[in-house]
Amino acid sequence: MKWFPVHILIKDLSFMVFYFILMKYNLTNETYLPQTIKSFPGAADMTFVNMVAVSMFYNIIPCMISFATYYLIVSIFRNIFKKSSPLSLIAIGFFLTLTTPITYLAFSNWKHNDYYLIKAEIIAWTLCFVVSIFSYYLLNKRSLMQSALEVGQEEK
């Protein structure tokens, strides 16, 4: 739990960073479409620092919402899962990550935002979920090991 600010930054910034990387390197063949050039002319010229800076700028509110709801979500799911296990860490990571797309939908009046190109968006959201859940698992794996050791000591 002590690494929660790191996880919040990973989960809230990774979608846009992945999207920008996909667009920069034209990995979905959408970068040079007329609609992309019209609405996002500098896609191929972005640096990684630009990607992170823009992502931080556009995700200030999702980050604040994540900070506000993080402890609540974790405590609810720790009560549901009485024992800490890899599955419980993955489930908690999934629900924590789910707050980001819900925030995006809420700010677009629960409609899909046509600003993002569909292939790049789907890949970016998929990568966002995988990286976020994996990072939550790794950052909390130590607490999983500690709870297993505590259970082992209680049995003796």
Secondary structure as UniProt FT lines:
FT   TURN            2..3
FT   HELIX           4..24
FT   TURN            25..28
FT   TURN            31..32
FT   HELIX           34..39
FT   TURN            41..42
FT   HELIX           43..45
FT   HELIX           48..58
FT   HELIX           60..80
FT   HELIX           86..107
FT   TURN            108..110
FT   TURN            114..115
FT   HELIX           118..155
//
